[in-house]
Amino acid sequence: MNKVITFSDSNYFKYGQFFLKTRKNVEADFILYGPDLDHDQISLLSSLNITYRNIDPDLFNSKMQFLKFQVMHDEIDCKGGGVSFVDFDTLFVKDWSNIFSFDFDIGVTVRKDFVKKKIYRAYANGGVIFCKNSKKSKELCKYAMDVMIRGKDDNLKEYDFIFKTLEEGRPAHKTHYRTTLRWWVDQVFLSSLVLKNINEGGSVKGNEVFFNFKDYCIGMFDCSIYNLLDPSIGVIKTLMHNKTSYILHLKQQGRNKIEKIRRIL
C-alpha cells in the first residue's frame, strides 16, 4: 500500500483544506505529523481516514524541513509500493501511484524554468518527494539526513556549492545557513542531486529522467506534471478539467486565493 505523508501545525491547518477535500482522489494511507493539532482538527483527519502522529513541538519548530526525510525514513517499511511526502498546501488532481512502476529510489520534482535560469537553490522543489517503499530508499533518506547534519559531503559537492550561494554575499534577511535545519536543507539537498546530474553531463529534458548516484537511482520528475507550482485561477480551471497534472502546489500565491479556488472545486 502506498503512503502519503504531510506536516501541519494548528495555525497552518486552514491551508490544507484542499489537500483534505481532494484526499479522496488518491488511493493510499495518509499520515499527518503535527505538534499541536486540536481535538476538532484531529477528528476531521480521522473522518477522512488520515492518521495523526504527534511530533515534539521543539523538534518540529527547529528541524521541520530536515524532518521530511526523517519521517519518510521511519514510514518506509520495505513492503512495496511508494512513500510520498507532500506539503499540506496542495490539492490532488489524480492518483500518482503509477509513478512507482518506474525504477528509482528517490524521486525529485524538477523546476525546469529555474534550471534554465541557473537558480541553483530551487532546481528542485521540496514540497513533493517520492520514495520507493524499499530498503535502498530508506538508506538514501538516511544519507540525506547525514549530509544535512554534516553540512556537506565529498560525494555531493553540489550541496556545499548551493549553500554557499545562500550564505555568502547576501543581505542578512536573505541569508540561509546550512546549520539551520528548519529551512532550505530539504530543497538544497534535492536541488544538489539535479545539479549533480547536470554537472556529470546529464540533462533534465523529458517528463521522467533517471540517473545513478552512489549506486542509487535518482528519478527527476517534471514539476509541471507532478508538482505544478502555478496557482493561477485559469490554470487551476484547466487542470481540474483536463487532469494533465497530478498535484497542484498552491504556495503563498495560491493560499491567497483560497476563496476563488474553493468555488472551482
C-alpha positions in Angstrom: 0.0 0.0 0.0 1.3 3.5 -0.9 1.7 6.1 1.8 1.3 9.9 1.7 2.9 11.9 4.5 2.5 15.6 5.3 3.1 18.2 8.1 0.9 20.8 9.7 0.6 22.7 12.9 -2.8 24.1 14.2 -2.2 27.5 12.7 -1.3 26.2 9.3 -4.2 23.7 9.2 -6.5 26.0 7.3 -4.2 26.0 4.3 -4.7 22.2 3.9 -8.4 22.4 3.2 -7.9 21.4 -0.5 -5.5 18.7 0.5 -8.3 17.3 2.7 -11.0 17.9 0.1 -9.2 16.1 -2.7 -7.7 13.3 -0.5 -10.4 11.0 -2.0 -8.6 11.2 -5.3 -5.6 9.3 -4.0 -5.6 5.6 -3.0 -3.1 5.5 -0.2 -2.6 5.5 3.6 -2.4 9.2 4.7 -0.4 10.3 7.7 -0.2 13.9 9.1 2.6 14.8 11.5 2.0 17.8 13.7 2.9 19.3 17.1 -0.3 20.8 18.4 -3.5 20.0 16.4 -6.6 20.4 18.5 -9.5 17.9 19.0 -11.6 19.2 16.1 -8.7 19.1 13.7 -7.7 15.6 14.7 -11.4 14.5 14.4 -11.6 15.9 10.9 -8.5 13.9 9.9 -9.9 10.8 11.4 -13.2 11.2 9.4 -11.1 11.3 6.2 -9.1 8.2 7.2 -5.9 10.3 7.8 -3.7 9.1 10.7 -2.4 11.8 13.0 1.0 11.4 14.6 2.1 13.9 17.2 5.6 15.2 17.0 7.6 17.1 19.6 7.0 20.9 19.1 10.6 21.9 19.7 11.8 19.4 17.2 9.1 20.4 14.7 9.9 24.1 15.0 13.7 23.7 14.9 14.1 21.0 12.2 11.0 21.0 10.1 12.5 20.6 6.7 15.1 18.1 7.9 12.3 16.1 9.4 10.7 15.4 6.0 13.5 12.8 5.4 13.3 11.5 9.0 9.6 10.7 8.7 9.9 9.2 5.3 12.7 7.0 6.6 10.6 6.0 9.6 7.5 5.2 7.4 9.3 3.1 4.9 8.6 -0.5 5.9 10.0 -2.2 2.7 6.7 -3.8 1.8 6.5 -2.4 -1.7 4.7 0.5 -3.3 5.8 4.0 -2.5 6.0 6.7 0.1 5.4 10.3 -0.9 6.0 13.4 1.2 3.6 16.2 0.0 3.3 19.6 1.5 -0.1 20.4 3.1 -0.9 23.4 0.9 -1.6 21.2 -2.1 -4.5 19.6 -3.9 -4.7 16.3 -5.7 -5.9 16.2 -9.3 -5.4 12.5 -9.7 -3.7 9.5 -8.2 0.0 9.2 -9.0 0.6 5.6 -7.9 1.7 4.7 -11.4 4.9 6.6 -10.8 6.2 3.8 -8.6 6.3 1.5 -11.6 9.5 3.4 -12.6 12.8 2.2 -11.3 14.1 4.8 -8.9 15.0 5.1 -5.2 14.1 8.8 -4.6 12.0 11.0 -6.9 12.8 14.7 -7.2 10.3 17.2 -8.8 12.4 19.5 -11.0 11.7 23.1 -11.9 13.0 23.3 -15.4 12.5 27.1 -15.6 14.9 27.5 -12.7 17.4 25.1 -14.2 17.3 27.2 -17.4 17.9 30.4 -15.3 20.6 28.7 -13.1 18.7 29.5 -9.9 20.6 26.6 -8.2 18.8 26.7 -4.8 15.5 25.8 -6.5 16.4 23.4 -9.2 14.1 21.1 -7.3 11.0 21.8 -5.1 11.0 20.2 -1.6 7.2 20.2 -1.4 6.8 16.8 -3.2 9.2 14.0 -2.7 8.7 10.4 -3.9 10.4 7.3 -2.4 10.0 3.6 -3.1 8.9 1.6 -0.1 12.2 -0.2 -0.1 15.5 -0.8 1.7 17.5 1.3 -0.7 15.2 4.3 -0.4 15.4 4.0 3.4 19.2 4.1 3.1 19.0 7.1 0.8 16.8 9.0 3.2 19.4 8.3 5.9 22.2 9.5 3.6 20.2 12.8 3.0 19.9 13.4 6.8 23.7 12.7 7.3 24.5 15.3 4.6 22.3 17.9 6.2 23.7 17.3 9.7 27.3 17.5 8.4 26.5 20.4 6.1 28.5 18.8 3.2 29.6 15.6 1.6 32.5 14.7 -0.7 30.3 12.7 -3.0 27.8 15.6 -3.3 29.9 18.8 -3.5 26.9 20.5 -5.1 25.3 20.7 -1.7 28.2 22.8 -0.4 28.2 24.9 -3.6 24.5 25.7 -3.4 24.6 26.6 0.2 27.4 29.0 -0.4 25.1 30.9 -2.7 22.7 31.2 0.2 25.3 32.1 2.8 27.7 34.4 1.1 27.2 37.8 -0.3 23.5 38.1 0.6 21.7 40.6 2.8 21.2 39.4 6.3 17.5 38.9 5.9 18.0 36.7 2.8 20.9 34.7 4.2 20.2 31.0 5.0 22.6 28.7 6.8 23.1 25.0 6.4 23.2 24.5 10.1 19.6 25.7 10.5 17.6 22.5 9.8 14.2 24.2 9.8 14.5 25.8 6.3 16.1 25.1 2.9 18.0 21.9 3.7 15.5 19.7 2.0 15.3 21.7 -1.2 19.1 22.2 -1.3 19.7 18.5 -1.0 17.2 17.7 -3.8 18.5 20.5 -6.0 22.0 19.2 -5.4 21.0 15.9 -6.9 19.7 17.6 -10.0 22.8 19.8 -10.3 25.0 16.6 -9.8 23.3 15.0 -12.8 23.9 18.2 -14.9 27.5 18.5 -13.8 28.1 14.9 -15.0 26.7 15.6 -18.4 23.1 14.7 -17.9 20.0 16.7 -18.7 16.5 17.3 -17.3 14.8 17.0 -20.7 11.8 14.7 -20.6 9.0 14.3 -18.1 10.8 11.5 -16.3 14.6 11.3 -16.3 16.8 8.9 -14.3 20.5 8.8 -13.3 22.7 6.8 -10.9 24.3 8.3 -7.8 26.2 6.3 -5.3 24.5 3.1 -6.5 21.1 4.7 -6.1 18.7 5.6 -8.9 17.5 9.2 -8.8 14.3 10.0 -10.6 13.7 13.5 -11.8 10.1 14.3 -12.5 8.9 17.5 -14.3 7.2 19.9 -11.8 4.6 20.9 -14.5 3.2 17.3 -14.3 4.0 16.0 -10.8 4.1 19.2 -8.7 2.6 22.1 -10.5 3.6 25.4 -8.9 1.3 27.7 -10.9 -1.7 28.6 -8.7 -3.4 31.0 -11.2 -7.1 30.5 -11.4 -7.1 29.9 -15.2 -4.5 27.1 -14.8 -6.5 25.5 -12.0 -9.7 25.5 -14.0 -8.0 23.9 -17.0 -6.1 21.5 -14.8 -9.2 20.2 -13.0 -11.0 19.7 -16.3 -8.2 18.1 -18.3 -6.3 16.4 -15.5 -2.9 16.9 -17.1 -1.0 17.0 -13.8 -1.1 15.0 -10.6 -0.5 17.5 -7.8 -1.1 21.3 -7.7 1.0 23.1 -5.1 -0.6 26.4 -4.0 2.4 28.0 -2.3 1.9 31.5 -1.0 0.3 32.9 -4.1 -2.3 30.2 -4.2 -3.0 30.4 -0.5 -4.0 34.0 -1.0 -6.7 32.8 -3.5 -8.5 30.3 -1.2 -12.0 31.7 -1.8 -11.7 31.6 -5.6 -10.2 28.1 -5.6 -13.0 26.9 -3.3 -15.5 27.9 -5.9 -13.7 26.0 -8.6 -13.6 22.8 -6.6 
